[in-house]
């Protein structure tokens, strides 16, 4: 398949979903607050330029992105190396940075990833998806496969889940029972829309970078949103 239509259509669906989520969850108030902050900044004067800490952090981010994508170096190794560089250059920030790590979230995600990996290696996910694809009604089989993608992706890697389910969906697609491009895009959206779950990497990063006093509320909110995406998105797409 040509990847460009898959990317563009998945991007469009994600954009619409995010716009709806933004206004559904209080976006108007945030926009009004932002305008108030701009007015306050203009009243105070010109904001301070970036510091050496911020510039070095951005450079290291770019290095992680470039080496991870182009050289294929493990992203986790690169991130830890970058953190080590920042700790050596700015040791005064090390203690506060270590205290802000959401260790409970790290432990939670580590456990979830290990658990899902065991299930995948044991063939549980493949067996489940294979049973679904064997249903006699193609549209029903496709819908159930989208639910499998969303549910498992909420607790595991979206890319890995997509790669595992597409081959299992091949009989439905090669037989002409479902449109190939439509189903692949639907699978992409169903698998990625639940990434806001706090059990997934994206949601976990949000939780761990939230202020301690708001962390529990953020966790519950992302949990509700992620699970609602698992339930609603497959039907919509």
N, C-alpha and C positions, 0 to 999 in steps of 0.2 A: 504493500500500500504506500501511496505517497504520504509522507508524514506531515506535509504542510497543511492540508485540509484538516487533519486530525488535531494538529496544534491550534489552528485558528478557531475551529468550532469549539474545542474544549476551553480555550481562552475566553471566547465570547460567553459561553455558559457560566464560567467561573466569574467573569466580570459582572454579569447580571445578578448572580447569586450574592456577590459581595455588596453590590449597590443596594439590593433589597435588604440584606442583613444590616447594612450601615444605618439606613433610615428606620428599620424596624426596631433596632436596639438603641435608639437615642442619638442618631446622627445629627439631627437638627440642632439639638442642644450643644453638641460638640462644635458645630460650625459657628454658632453664635458665640461660644466661648473663645474660639480661635480669633474671631474678629475683635473681641474685647482685648485679647492679648496683644494683637497687632497695634491697636490704638495705644495701649499702655507702653509698648516698646518705642513707638514714635515719640511719645511724651518724654520718656526717659532719655532717649538719644540713640546713637549708633550702637548696636550690640557688639560685644567683644569678639574679636577674631578667634579662629580656632587656636587651641593651645598645642604644644608639642605632643602631649599625650594623645589628643584626638587625631592629629595628623599621622602619628606612628600607628595608631590603631587602624585607621583607614588603609594605610599602606599594607599592614599585615593582613587585613581582610582581603584586599586585592590579591596579595600573594597566595593566600589560601585558595581563593577562587581559581586563579590562574594555574597553580600547580596541581590542584585537585582535578580540574577539567582537562588540562592539556597534557600534564605529565602522568596523570593517573595515580598520584600519591594519595595514600589514605587520608581522608579529611580529618578524622579524629586525631591522627598523629600530627597533622599540620596545625590543628587548633590548639593542641596542648603545647606544641613548640612555640606558637605565637604567644600563648599565655606566659610561657617561661621567659620569652624575650621581654615582654612588658614588665614582668616581675623583677627582672634583672636591671632594667633601665629605670623603672620607677618603683623601688622597693617599698616606699612609704605607702603605696596603694595596695600592697599585697594583703595585709591583714584585713582591711575592710572588704576587699574583693572576695577573700575566702569566706568571710562571714556571710556574704550575700548569696552564696551558692545554696540553692534549694536542695539540700541533701535528701530530704524525704521524696522529692520529685525524681531525683536521680535514681534512688533506690527503687521507686515505683516503676519507672520506665525500664530500668535494667531487668527487673523481675518479669515485667510484661513481655519484653522482647525475648528473653530466654524461654518463657512459657510458650509463646507463639512459635518460636523456632523449633521447639520440641514437637509441637503439634504438626508443623509443616514437614519436618523430617520423618515423623511417624506416618505421614500420608493422610492425616485426618482431613486437611483442607482439600487435597486432591480428590479424596474419596467423596467428600460432601459435594464438591462441584461436579464430579463425574456422575453422581446419582441425579443431580439436578438436570444435567444436560441430556440424560436419558429419558426424560419425561416426553411423552408423545406429542404434546402441544408445544410447538416451537416458541411461541410468544410467551407462554407461561414459564417455560424453561429459561428463556432469556431474562425474564423479570426476576426469577429466583436467583439466577446467577449474579445479577446486579446487587441483590440483597447480600449475597455472600461476599461480594467485593467490598461493599460499604461497611459491613459488620466487621470483617477481619481487618480491613484497612484502618479502622478506628483504633486498633490495638497493635498494628504492625506497619511495615514499610509499604507505602502505596505502590511504588515502582515494582517491588517484588511480587505483590499481589496481582498487579496487572500482568506481569510477565508469566505468572503461573496460570491465570485464568484464560488468557487468550488461546493457548493451544487446546485447552479443554472445550472451548467454545467453537473450535474449528468445524466439528460436524454440523453444527447449526448454520454456519456461515457458508461452507463449501457446498452445502445442499441447496442453497438459494432460499432457505426458509426465512432468513432475516437479512436485511440490508447490511452489508459488511461495514461501510463507513458509519452508518447510523448506530450500529451496535457497538462498534469500537469506541466511538465518541461517548455513547451512553455509559459504557463500562469505565472509561476514563473519568467522567464526571462523578459517577456513583462512588468510585474508589477514592477520589480526591476530596469530595465535599465533606467527608467525615474527618478530615485531618485536623480540624479544630478541637477534636476530642483531647482532653488532657492526658489520655493514655497514649496518644500518638506524639511523635517527635515535635511537630509544629505546636500543638497545644501545650505540651510540656514546657517548651521554651518560653511561651507566654506566661505560664504559671510561675516558673522559677524566676522570671524577671519582674514579677509583680511585687509591690510593697507587701511586707509581711502582714500588715493589718487587713489587706484586701485579698490575700492569697486564697483563703477558703471560699470567699464569695466568687472569685474568678474561676476557681476550680469547678464549683457547682454550675456556674453559668456556662462554661465551655462544655461541661459534661452534658448538660441539657441540650445545648445547641448541636453538639456532635451526634448525640443519639437521635435527635429529631431529624438530622440530615440522613442518617442511616434509614430511618423509616419513610421519609418523604421523597428524597431525591430519586430513587429508582423508579417510582411511579411517574414523576414529572418527566424524567428523561426518556 
